[in-house]
Amino acid sequence: MNRRKKRSSMETYCDNFLQRLMKKFVNKNYKAAFKIARKQLHQNQNGPNFGKKGYGAIAICKQLNQELLHHSLDKQLKPKTIQTAVDHGLVGISPLKKGQPGKIPQQFTKALTMHTAMLKVTAGDRRGQGIWKK
């Protein structure tokens, strides 16, 4: 049997980097399309086009999937998702991030960053005195 040549660490790094880059690109396109779709559907439901053919969630999804999400890796919009978001009043808001919410309070994070910045400043002052001290 022939064995496959082992990949170098640089080849592995490049492959992983490209995968992360494509995933970020795909998520960015989906978020933009999702925001546009919710806005359009909300305007159609509250405007003179309510109930007309071609102005519903299915038509909007088809149009945006063809225009913005045409790459093979792109996640496609679904009418039920858009309709549910509009029904819950999530128009003009960015979609929520996936995963569990953070458990560390925002005030603690800000205080910690300020504290580390102050430590760096004071440590820099001490080092500066020690270098030039005679």
N, CA, C and O atoms as a GROMACS GRO file, in nm:
protein
  536
    1MET      N    1   0.081  -0.119   0.000
    1MET     CA    2   0.000   0.000   0.000
    1MET      C    3   0.086   0.126   0.000
    1MET      O    4   0.192   0.132   0.063
    2ASN      N    5   0.038   0.223  -0.071
    2ASN     CA    6   0.108   0.351  -0.072
    2ASN      C    7   0.054   0.438   0.040
    2ASN      O    8  -0.066   0.444   0.064
    3ARG      N    9   0.145   0.503   0.108
    3ARG     CA   10   0.104   0.594   0.214
    3ARG      C   11   0.104   0.736   0.162
    3ARG      O   12   0.188   0.775   0.080
    4ARG      N   13   0.010   0.810   0.210
    4ARG     CA   14   0.002   0.949   0.171
    4ARG      C   15   0.111   1.029   0.242
    4ARG      O   16   0.143   1.001   0.357
    5LYS      N   17   0.166   1.126   0.173
    5LYS     CA   18   0.271   1.209   0.231
    5LYS      C   19   0.211   1.296   0.342
    5LYS      O   20   0.104   1.354   0.325
    6LYS      N   21   0.279   1.303   0.453
    6LYS     CA   22   0.232   1.382   0.566
    6LYS      C   23   0.242   1.531   0.533
    6LYS      O   24   0.342   1.577   0.477
    7ARG      N   25   0.139   1.605   0.570
    7ARG     CA   26   0.139   1.748   0.543
    7ARG      C   27   0.229   1.820   0.643
    7ARG      O   28   0.239   1.780   0.759
    8SER      N   29   0.292   1.925   0.596
    8SER     CA   30   0.375   2.006   0.685
    8SER      C   31   0.285   2.097   0.768
    8SER      O   32   0.167   2.113   0.738
    9SER      N   33   0.342   2.155   0.869
    9SER     CA   34   0.265   2.245   0.955
    9SER      C   35   0.220   2.369   0.878
    9SER      O   36   0.113   2.423   0.905
   10MET      N   37   0.299   2.413   0.783
   10MET     CA   38   0.262   2.530   0.703
   10MET      C   39   0.143   2.500   0.612
   10MET      O   40   0.055   2.585   0.597
   11GLU      N   41   0.140   2.382   0.553
   11GLU     CA   42   0.026   2.344   0.469
   11GLU      C   43  -0.101   2.334   0.552
   11GLU      O   44  -0.208   2.378   0.509
   12THR      N   45  -0.090   2.277   0.670
   12THR     CA   46  -0.206   2.267   0.760
   12THR      C   47  -0.255   2.404   0.799
   12THR      O   48  -0.376   2.430   0.798
   13TYR      N   49  -0.163   2.493   0.834
   13TYR     CA   50  -0.198   2.629   0.873
   13TYR      C   51  -0.270   2.701   0.759
   13TYR      O   52  -0.371   2.767   0.781
   14CYS      N   53  -0.217   2.689   0.638
   14CYS     CA   54  -0.278   2.756   0.521
   14CYS      C   55  -0.419   2.704   0.496
   14CYS      O   56  -0.510   2.782   0.468
   15ASP      N   57  -0.437   2.572   0.505
   15ASP     CA   58  -0.570   2.514   0.484
   15ASP      C   59  -0.669   2.563   0.590
   15ASP      O   60  -0.782   2.601   0.558
   16ASN      N   61  -0.627   2.563   0.715
   16ASN     CA   62  -0.716   2.609   0.823
   16ASN      C   63  -0.747   2.756   0.810
   16ASN      O   64  -0.859   2.800   0.837
   17PHE      N   65  -0.647   2.835   0.769
   17PHE     CA   66  -0.668   2.978   0.750
   17PHE      C   67  -0.772   3.003   0.640
   17PHE      O   68  -0.860   3.088   0.657
   18LEU      N   69  -0.763   2.931   0.530
   18LEU     CA   70  -0.858   2.948   0.420
   18LEU      C   71  -0.999   2.907   0.463
   18LEU      O   72  -1.096   2.972   0.426
   19GLN      N   73  -1.010   2.800   0.541
   19GLN     CA   74  -1.142   2.757   0.589
   19GLN      C   75  -1.204   2.861   0.680
   19GLN      O   76  -1.323   2.892   0.668
   20ARG      N   77  -1.123   2.917   0.771
   20ARG     CA   78  -1.176   3.021   0.860
   20ARG      C   79  -1.217   3.145   0.782
   20ARG      O   80  -1.319   3.208   0.812
   21LEU      N   81  -1.137   3.181   0.682
   21LEU     CA   82  -1.166   3.298   0.600
   21LEU      C   83  -1.298   3.281   0.523
   21LEU      O   84  -1.380   3.372   0.518
   22MET      N   85  -1.317   3.162   0.464
   22MET     CA   86  -1.439   3.136   0.389
   22MET      C   87  -1.561   3.136   0.482
   22MET      O   88  -1.667   3.187   0.446
   23LYS      N   89  -1.546   3.080   0.600
   23LYS     CA   90  -1.657   3.076   0.696
   23LYS      C   91  -1.696   3.218   0.737
   23LYS      O   92  -1.815   3.249   0.747
   24LYS      N   93  -1.597   3.303   0.760
   24LYS     CA   94  -1.624   3.442   0.797
   24LYS      C   95  -1.694   3.516   0.682
   24LYS      O   96  -1.787   3.593   0.705
   25PHE      N   97  -1.648   3.492   0.559
   25PHE     CA   98  -1.708   3.554   0.441
   25PHE      C   99  -1.853   3.511   0.424
   25PHE      O  100  -1.940   3.593   0.394
   26VAL      N  101  -1.879   3.380   0.443
   26VAL     CA  102  -2.014   3.325   0.428
   26VAL      C  103  -2.106   3.384   0.534
   26VAL      O  104  -2.219   3.423   0.502
   27ASN      N  105  -2.061   3.392   0.658
   27ASN     CA  106  -2.143   3.447   0.766
   27ASN      C  107  -2.173   3.595   0.742
   27ASN      O  108  -2.283   3.641   0.771
   28LYS      N  109  -2.076   3.668   0.690
   28LYS     CA  110  -2.095   3.810   0.663
   28LYS      C  111  -2.204   3.831   0.557
   28LYS      O  112  -2.290   3.917   0.572
   29ASN      N  113  -2.200   3.752   0.450
   29ASN     CA  114  -2.301   3.762   0.345
   29ASN      C  115  -2.440   3.725   0.397
   29ASN      O  116  -2.538   3.792   0.365
   30TYR      N  117  -2.447   3.619   0.478
   30TYR     CA  118  -2.576   3.575   0.530
   30TYR      C  119  -2.636   3.682   0.621
   30TYR      O  120  -2.756   3.709   0.614
   31LYS      N  121  -2.554   3.741   0.706
   31LYS     CA  122  -2.606   3.845   0.796
   31LYS      C  123  -2.661   3.963   0.719
   31LYS      O  124  -2.767   4.016   0.753
   32ALA      N  125  -2.589   4.004   0.615
   32ALA     CA  126  -2.634   4.118   0.535
   32ALA      C  127  -2.765   4.086   0.465
   32ALA      O  128  -2.857   4.168   0.463
   33ALA      N  129  -2.774   3.967   0.406
   33ALA     CA  130  -2.897   3.928   0.336
   33ALA      C  131  -3.013   3.914   0.433
   33ALA      O  132  -3.126   3.951   0.401
   34PHE      N  133  -2.988   3.860   0.551
   34PHE     CA  134  -3.093   3.842   0.652
   34PHE      C  135  -3.149   3.976   0.697
   34PHE      O  136  -3.270   3.990   0.715
   35LYS      N  137  -3.061   4.073   0.714
   35LYS     CA  138  -3.104   4.207   0.755
   35LYS      C  139  -3.189   4.273   0.646
   35LYS      O  140  -3.292   4.334   0.676
   36ILE      N  141  -3.146   4.261   0.521
   36ILE     CA  142  -3.221   4.319   0.409
   36ILE      C  143  -3.358   4.252   0.396
   36ILE      O  144  -3.458   4.320   0.374
   37ALA      N  145  -3.362   4.120   0.410
   37ALA     CA  146  -3.487   4.045   0.394
   37ALA      C  147  -3.588   4.085   0.500
   37ALA      O  148  -3.706   4.103   0.471
   38ARG      N  149  -3.543   4.098   0.623
   38ARG     CA  150  -3.636   4.137   0.730
   38ARG      C  151  -3.692   4.276   0.707
   38ARG      O  152  -3.810   4.300   0.730
   39LYS      N  153  -3.607   4.367   0.661
   39LYS     CA  154  -3.652   4.504   0.634
   39LYS      C  155  -3.754   4.508   0.520
   39LYS      O  156  -3.856   4.575   0.530
   40GLN      N  157  -3.724   4.434   0.412
   40GLN     CA  158  -3.816   4.431   0.298
   40GLN      C  159  -3.951   4.370   0.336
   40GLN      O  160  -4.055   4.424   0.301
   41LEU      N  161  -3.948   4.259   0.408
   41LEU     CA  162  -4.072   4.193   0.446
   41LEU      C  163  -4.156   4.282   0.538
   41LEU      O  164  -4.278   4.289   0.525
   42HIS      N  165  -4.089   4.349   0.630
   42HIS     CA  166  -4.161   4.440   0.721
   42HIS      C  167  -4.226   4.554   0.644
   42HIS      O  168  -4.341   4.591   0.672
   43GLN      N  169  -4.153   4.611   0.546
   43GLN     CA  170  -4.210   4.719   0.465
   43GLN      C  171  -4.326   4.669   0.380
   43GLN      O  172  -4.426   4.740   0.363
   44ASN      N  173  -4.313   4.547   0.326
   44ASN     CA  174  -4.421   4.492   0.243
   44ASN      C  175  -4.545   4.461   0.326
   44ASN      O  176  -4.657   4.478   0.277
   45GLN      N  177  -4.528   4.416   0.448
   45GLN     CA  178  -4.643   4.384   0.532
   45GLN      C  179  -4.715   4.508   0.582
   45GLN      O  180  -4.836   4.504   0.607
   46ASN      N  181  -4.642   4.617   0.597
   46ASN     CA  182  -4.703   4.739   0.649
   46ASN      C  183  -4.733   4.842   0.540
   46ASN      O  184  -4.777   4.953   0.570
   47GLY      N  185  -4.710   4.807   0.414
   47GLY     CA  186  -4.733   4.900   0.304
   47GLY      C  187  -4.849   4.858   0.216
   47GLY      O  188  -4.928   4.771   0.253
   48PRO      N  189  -4.860   4.921   0.100
   48PRO     CA  190  -4.972   4.890   0.009
   48PRO      C  191  -4.959   4.754  -0.060
   48PRO      O  192  -5.055   4.709  -0.122
   49ASN      N  193  -4.843   4.688  -0.050
   49ASN     CA  194  -4.823   4.560  -0.118
   49ASN      C  195  -4.861   4.440  -0.031
   49ASN      O  196  -4.831   4.327  -0.068
   50PHE      N  197  -4.924   4.462   0.081
   50PHE     CA  198  -4.957   4.352   0.172
   50PHE      C  199  -5.056   4.256   0.106
   50PHE      O  200  -5.162   4.298   0.059
   51GLY      N  201  -5.021   4.129   0.104
   51GLY     CA  202  -5.108   4.027   0.048
   51GLY      C  203  -5.094   4.006  -0.101
   51GLY      O  204  -5.155   3.914  -0.156
   52LYS      N  205  -5.014   4.087  -0.169
   52LYS     CA  206  -4.996   4.071  -0.313
   52LYS      C  207  -4.892   3.964  -0.342
   52LYS      O  208  -4.800   3.941  -0.263
   53LYS      N  209  -4.908   3.900  -0.456
   53LYS     CA  210  -4.815   3.795  -0.495
   53LYS      C  211  -4.680   3.857  -0.534
   53LYS      O  212  -4.675   3.960  -0.602
   54GLY      N  213  -4.572   3.794  -0.489
   54GLY     CA  214  -4.438   3.842  -0.521
   54GLY      C  215  -4.378   3.934  -0.416
   54GLY      O  216  -4.266   3.981  -0.432
   55TYR      N  217  -4.452   3.960  -0.308
   55TYR     CA  218  -4.403   4.048  -0.203
   55TYR      C  219  -4.394   3.978  -0.068
   55TYR      O  220  -4.373   4.044   0.034
   56GLY      N  221  -4.409   3.849  -0.065
   56GLY     CA  222  -4.405   3.774   0.060
   56GLY      C  223  -4.265   3.723   0.093
   56GLY      O  224  -4.167   3.756   0.026
   57ALA      N  225  -4.258   3.644   0.198
   57ALA     CA  226  -4.131   3.592   0.246
   57ALA      C  227  -4.065   3.498   0.145
   57ALA      O  228  -3.943   3.501   0.129
   58ILE      N  229  -4.144   3.416   0.077
   58ILE     CA  230  -4.088   3.321  -0.019
   58ILE      C  231  -4.023   3.394  -0.136
   58ILE      O  232  -3.913   3.359  -0.178
   59ALA      N  233  -4.091   3.496  -0.189
   59ALA     CA  234  -4.037   3.571  -0.302
   59ALA      C  235  -3.910   3.648  -0.264
   59ALA      O  236  -3.815   3.654  -0.341
   60ILE      N  237  -3.911   3.706  -0.145
   60ILE     CA  238  -3.793   3.779  -0.098
   60ILE      C  239  -3.674   3.685  -0.082
   60ILE      O  240  -3.562   3.718  -0.121
   61CYS      N  241  -3.699   3.567  -0.024
   61CYS     CA  242  -3.591   3.468  -0.005
   61CYS      C  243  -3.533   3.423  -0.138
   61CYS      O  244  -3.411   3.415  -0.153
   62LYS      N  245  -3.619   3.393  -0.233
   62LYS     CA  246  -3.570   3.350  -0.365
   62LYS      C  247  -3.484   3.457  -0.429
   62LYS      O  248  -3.377   3.428  -0.483
   63GLN      N  249  -3.530   3.580  -0.423
   63GLN     CA  250  -3.457   3.691  -0.484
   63GLN      C  251  -3.320   3.711  -0.419
   63GLN      O  252  -3.219   3.723  -0.489
   64LEU      N  253  -3.315   3.715  -0.286
   64LEU     CA  254  -3.189   3.739  -0.217
   64LEU      C  255  -3.094   3.620  -0.227
   64LEU      O  256  -2.972   3.638  -0.233
   65ASN      N  257  -3.148   3.499  -0.229
   65ASN     CA  258  -3.063   3.381  -0.246
   65ASN      C  259  -2.994   3.382  -0.382
   65ASN      O  260  -2.879   3.340  -0.395
   66GLN      N  261  -3.066   3.431  -0.485
   66GLN     CA  262  -3.006   3.438  -0.618
   66GLN      C  263  -2.907   3.553  -0.630
   66GLN      O  264  -2.803   3.540  -0.696
   67GLU      N  265  -2.938   3.666  -0.568
   67GLU     CA  266  -2.854   3.785  -0.584
   67GLU      C  267  -2.732   3.784  -0.492
   67GLU      O  268  -2.620   3.808  -0.537
   68LEU      N  269  -2.753   3.758  -0.363
   68LEU     CA  270  -2.645   3.774  -0.265
   68LEU      C  271  -2.582   3.642  -0.220
   68LEU      O  272  -2.463   3.639  -0.190
   69LEU      N  273  -2.659   3.536  -0.215
   69LEU     CA  274  -2.611   3.410  -0.160
   69LEU      C  275  -2.596   3.305  -0.268
   69LEU      O  276  -2.644   3.192  -0.252
   70HIS      N  277  -2.531   3.338  -0.376
   70HIS     CA  278  -2.521   3.248  -0.490
   70HIS      C  279  -2.399   3.156  -0.484
   70HIS      O  280  -2.387   3.065  -0.566
   71HIS      N  281  -2.308   3.178  -0.390
   71HIS     CA  282  -2.189   3.092  -0.377
   71HIS      C  283  -2.230   2.956  -0.322
   71HIS      O  284  -2.327   2.946  -0.246
   72SER      N  285  -2.158   2.852  -0.359
   72SER     CA  286  -2.197   2.716  -0.319
   72SER      C  287  -2.186   2.694  -0.168
   72SER      O  288  -2.255   2.608  -0.114
   73LEU      N  289  -2.100   2.769  -0.099
   73LEU     CA  290  -2.083   2.752   0.045
   73LEU      C  291  -2.179   2.837   0.127
   73LEU      O  292  -2.190   2.819   0.248
   74ASP      N  293  -2.249   2.929   0.062
   74ASP     CA  294  -2.338   3.019   0.135
   74ASP      C  295  -2.457   2.946   0.195
   74ASP      O  296  -2.513   2.855   0.135
   75LYS      N  297  -2.493   2.987   0.315
   75LYS     CA  298  -2.612   2.936   0.381
   75LYS      C  299  -2.732   3.012   0.322
   75LYS      O  300  -2.729   3.134   0.312
   76GLN      N  301  -2.835   2.940   0.284
   76GLN     CA  302  -2.949   3.000   0.216
   76GLN      C  303  -3.052   3.052   0.316
   76GLN      O  304  -3.072   2.995   0.424
   77LEU      N  305  -3.117   3.163   0.279
   77LEU     CA  306  -3.226   3.217   0.361
   77LEU      C  307  -3.349   3.128   0.349
   77LEU      O  308  -3.375   3.069   0.244
   78LYS      N  309  -3.424   3.119   0.457
   78LYS     CA  310  -3.547   3.041   0.458
   78LYS      C  311  -3.664   3.133   0.495
   78LYS      O  312  -3.650   3.216   0.585
   79PRO      N  313  -3.777   3.119   0.427
   79PRO     CA  314  -3.890   3.209   0.451
   79PRO      C  315  -3.941   3.205   0.596
   79PRO      O  316  -3.977   3.309   0.651
   80LYS      N  317  -3.943   3.088   0.656
   80LYS     CA  318  -3.994   3.075   0.793
   80LYS      C  319  -3.908   3.154   0.892
   80LYS      O  320  -3.960   3.215   0.986
   81THR      N  321  -3.778   3.153   0.870
   81THR     CA  322  -3.686   3.225   0.959
   81THR      C  323  -3.712   3.376   0.953
   81THR      O  324  -3.716   3.444   1.055
   82ILE      N  325  -3.729   3.426   0.831
   82ILE     CA  326  -3.752   3.569   0.814
   82ILE      C  327  -3.888   3.609   0.871
   82ILE      O  328  -3.901   3.711   0.938
   83GLN      N  329  -3.989   3.527   0.843
   83GLN     CA  330  -4.123   3.557   0.891
   83GLN      C  331  -4.127   3.558   1.044
   83GLN      O  332  -4.190   3.645   1.104
   84THR      N  333  -4.060   3.462   1.106
   84THR     CA  334  -4.056   3.456   1.253
   84THR      C  335  -3.985   3.578   1.310
   84THR      O  336  -4.030   3.634   1.410
   85ALA      N  337  -3.875   3.619   1.249
   85ALA     CA  338  -3.801   3.736   1.298
   85ALA      C  339  -3.886   3.863   1.288
   85ALA      O  340  -3.885   3.945   1.379
   86VAL      N  341  -3.958   3.878   1.178
   86VAL     CA  342  -4.044   3.998   1.162
   86VAL      C  343  -4.160   3.993   1.261
   86VAL      O  344  -4.197   4.096   1.317
   87ASP      N  345  -4.216   3.875   1.283
   87ASP     CA  346  -4.326   3.862   1.380
   87ASP      C  347  -4.282   3.896   1.522
   87ASP      O  348  -4.360   3.949   1.600
   88HIS      N  349  -4.156   3.867   1.555
   88HIS     CA  350  -4.104   3.898   1.688
   88HIS      C  351  -4.052   4.041   1.698
   88HIS      O  352  -4.007   4.083   1.805
   89GLY      N  353  -4.058   4.117   1.590
   89GLY     CA  354  -4.018   4.257   1.593
   89GLY      C  355  -3.867   4.279   1.583
   89GLY      O  356  -3.817   4.380   1.631
   90LEU      N  357  -3.796   4.186   1.524
   90LEU     CA  358  -3.650   4.197   1.512
   90LEU      C  359  -3.610   4.258   1.378
   90LEU      O  360  -3.526   4.203   1.307
   91VAL      N  361  -3.668   4.372   1.345
   91VAL     CA  362  -3.639   4.439   1.218
   91VAL      C  363  -3.534   4.545   1.244
   91VAL      O  364  -3.546   4.626   1.336
   92GLY      N  365  -3.428   4.546   1.161
   92GLY     CA  366  -3.321   4.645   1.174
   92GLY      C  367  -3.219   4.609   1.280
   92GLY      O  368  -3.130   4.689   1.309
   93ILE      N  369  -3.229   4.491   1.339
   93ILE     CA  370  -3.136   4.445   1.443
   93ILE      C  371  -3.050   4.335   1.382
   93ILE      O  372  -3.099   4.251   1.307
   94SER      N  373  -2.922   4.335   1.415
   94SER     CA  374  -2.834   4.229   1.367
   94SER      C  375  -2.874   4.097   1.429
   94SER      O  376  -2.921   4.094   1.543
   95PRO      N  377  -2.857   3.986   1.356
   95PRO     CA  378  -2.892   3.856   1.413
   95PRO      C  379  -2.806   3.823   1.534
   95PRO      O  380  -2.691   3.866   1.543
   96LEU      N  381  -2.863   3.746   1.626
   96LEU     CA  382  -2.791   3.709   1.747
   96LEU      C  383  -2.674   3.617   1.713
   96LEU      O  384  -2.679   3.541   1.616
   97LYS      N  385  -2.570   3.624   1.794
   97LYS     CA  386  -2.456   3.534   1.777
   97LYS      C  387  -2.495   3.396   1.825
   97LYS      O  388  -2.575   3.381   1.918
   98LYS      N  389  -2.437   3.295   1.761
   98LYS     CA  390  -2.466   3.158   1.802
   98LYS      C  391  -2.388   3.125   1.928
   98LYS      O  392  -2.282   3.183   1.954
   99GLY      N  393  -2.440   3.032   2.005
   99GLY     CA  394  -2.370   2.987   2.126
   99GLY      C  395  -2.429   3.048   2.252
   99GLY      O  396  -2.522   3.128   2.247
  100GLN      N  397  -2.372   3.008   2.362
  100GLN     CA  398  -2.420   3.057   2.491
  100GLN      C  399  -2.378   3.201   2.512
  100GLN      O  400  -2.271   3.242   2.465
  101PRO      N  401  -2.460   3.279   2.583
  101PRO     CA  402  -2.419   3.415   2.614
  101PRO      C  403  -2.303   3.414   2.713
  101PRO      O  404  -2.286   3.318   2.789
  102GLY      N  405  -2.225   3.519   2.713
  102GLY     CA  406  -2.111   3.528   2.804
  102GLY      C  407  -2.155   3.535   2.949
  102GLY      O  408  -2.259   3.593   2.980
  103LYS      N  409  -2.077   3.476   3.037
  103LYS     CA  410  -2.112   3.473   3.179
  103LYS      C  411  -2.042   3.583   3.258
  103LYS      O  412  -2.077   3.608   3.373
  104ILE      N  413  -1.944   3.649   3.197
  104ILE     CA  414  -1.872   3.755   3.266
  104ILE      C  415  -1.945   3.887   3.240
  104ILE      O  416  -1.970   3.920   3.124
  105PRO      N  417  -1.980   3.963   3.344
  105PRO     CA  418  -2.050   4.090   3.324
  105PRO      C  419  -1.965   4.190   3.246
  105PRO      O  420  -1.842   4.189   3.254
  106GLN      N  421  -2.031   4.276   3.171
  106GLN     CA  422  -1.964   4.374   3.086
  106GLN      C  423  -1.881   4.472   3.170
  106GLN      O  424  -1.773   4.511   3.128
  107GLN      N  425  -1.932   4.511   3.287
  107GLN     CA  426  -1.859   4.607   3.371
  107GLN      C  427  -1.727   4.547   3.418
  107GLN      O  428  -1.625   4.617   3.425
  108PHE      N  429  -1.727   4.418   3.451
  108PHE     CA  430  -1.606   4.353   3.496
  108PHE      C  431  -1.501   4.349   3.385
  108PHE      O  432  -1.383   4.370   3.410
  109THR      N  433  -1.546   4.323   3.262
  109THR     CA  434  -1.453   4.319   3.149
  109THR      C  435  -1.389   4.455   3.127
  109THR      O  436  -1.269   4.464   3.104
  110LYS      N  437  -1.469   4.561   3.133
  110LYS     CA  438  -1.415   4.696   3.114
  110LYS      C  439  -1.316   4.732   3.226
  110LYS      O  440  -1.211   4.790   3.200
  111ALA      N  441  -1.352   4.697   3.349
  111ALA     CA  442  -1.264   4.727   3.462
  111ALA      C  443  -1.131   4.652   3.448
  111ALA      O  444  -1.026   4.706   3.480
  112LEU      N  445  -1.138   4.529   3.403
  112LEU     CA  446  -1.017   4.449   3.386
  112LEU      C  447  -0.926   4.507   3.278
  112LEU      O  448  -0.804   4.509   3.294
  113THR      N  449  -0.983   4.554   3.169
  113THR     CA  450  -0.901   4.614   3.063
  113THR      C  451  -0.836   4.744   3.110
  113THR      O  452  -0.720   4.771   3.078
  114MET      N  453  -0.910   4.823   3.187
  114MET     CA  454  -0.852   4.947   3.240
  114MET      C  455  -0.739   4.916   3.339
  114MET      O  456  -0.636   4.983   3.341
  115HIS      N  457  -0.761   4.814   3.420
  115HIS     CA  458  -0.660   4.776   3.520
  115HIS      C  459  -0.531   4.729   3.452
  115HIS      O  460  -0.422   4.767   3.493
  116THR      N  461  -0.544   4.646   3.348
  116THR     CA  462  -0.425   4.598   3.278
  116THR      C  463  -0.354   4.712   3.207
  116THR      O  464  -0.231   4.714   3.201
  117ALA      N  465  -0.430   4.808   3.154
  117ALA     CA  466  -0.367   4.923   3.089
  117ALA      C  467  -0.288   5.005   3.191
  117ALA      O  468  -0.178   5.051   3.162
  118MET      N  469  -0.345   5.023   3.308
  118MET     CA  470  -0.275   5.099   3.412
  118MET      C  471  -0.150   5.025   3.459
  118MET      O  472  -0.048   5.088   3.486
  119LEU      N  473  -0.158   4.892   3.469
  119LEU     CA  474  -0.040   4.815   3.507
  119LEU      C  475   0.072   4.829   3.404
  119LEU      O  476   0.189   4.839   3.440
  120LYS      N  477   0.034   4.831   3.276
  120LYS     CA  478   0.135   4.846   3.172
  120LYS      C  479   0.200   4.984   3.180
  120LYS      O  480   0.321   4.996   3.161
  121VAL      N  481   0.122   5.086   3.210
  121VAL     CA  482   0.175   5.222   3.219
  121VAL      C  483   0.271   5.232   3.336
  121VAL      O  484   0.382   5.286   3.322
  122THR      N  485   0.230   5.181   3.452
  122THR     CA  486   0.317   5.191   3.569
  122THR      C  487   0.440   5.103   3.554
  122THR      O  488   0.548   5.142   3.598
  123ALA      N  489   0.426   4.987   3.493
  123ALA     CA  490   0.543   4.901   3.470
  123ALA      C  491   0.639   4.967   3.372
  123ALA      O  492   0.760   4.955   3.388
  124GLY      N  493   0.587   5.036   3.274
  124GLY     CA  494   0.671   5.107   3.179
  124GLY      C  495   0.748   5.219   3.246
  124GLY      O  496   0.864   5.243   3.213
  125ASP      N  497   0.683   5.289   3.341
  125ASP     CA  498   0.751   5.396   3.413
  125ASP      C  499   0.865   5.341   3.498
  125ASP      O  500   0.973   5.399   3.501
  126ARG      N  501   0.842   5.231   3.564
  126ARG     CA  502   0.946   5.172   3.648
  126ARG      C  503   1.064   5.126   3.566
  126ARG      O  504   1.180   5.149   3.603
  127ARG      N  505   1.037   5.063   3.454
  127ARG     CA  506   1.145   5.015   3.369
  127ARG      C  507   1.226   5.133   3.315
  127ARG      O  508   1.348   5.126   3.306
  128GLY      N  509   1.157   5.239   3.281
  128GLY     CA  510   1.225   5.356   3.228
  128GLY      C  511   1.318   5.418   3.331
  128GLY      O  512   1.427   5.462   3.297
  129GLN      N  513   1.277   5.421   3.458
  129GLN     CA  514   1.362   5.477   3.563
  129GLN      C  515   1.484   5.389   3.585
  129GLN      O  516   1.594   5.438   3.608
  130GLY      N  517   1.462   5.257   3.579
  130GLY     CA  518   1.572   5.166   3.606
  130GLY      C  519   1.679   5.170   3.500
  130GLY      O  520   1.798   5.154   3.530
  131ILE      N  521   1.641   5.191   3.376
  131ILE     CA  522   1.737   5.192   3.266
  131ILE      C  523   1.827   5.316   3.273
  131ILE      O  524   1.948   5.306   3.256
  132TRP      N  525   1.766   5.430   3.298
  132TRP     CA  526   1.842   5.556   3.293
  132TRP      C  527   1.902   5.595   3.428
  132TRP      O  528   1.972   5.695   3.439
  133LYS      N  529   1.875   5.518   3.529
  133LYS     CA  530   1.925   5.548   3.662
  133LYS      C  531   2.076   5.527   3.669
  133LYS      O  532   2.126   5.427   3.619
  134LYS      N  533   2.148   5.618   3.731
  134LYS     CA  534   2.294   5.604   3.740
  134LYS      C  535   2.337   5.575   3.880
  134LYS      O  536   2.456   5.560   3.907
   0.00000   0.00000   0.00000
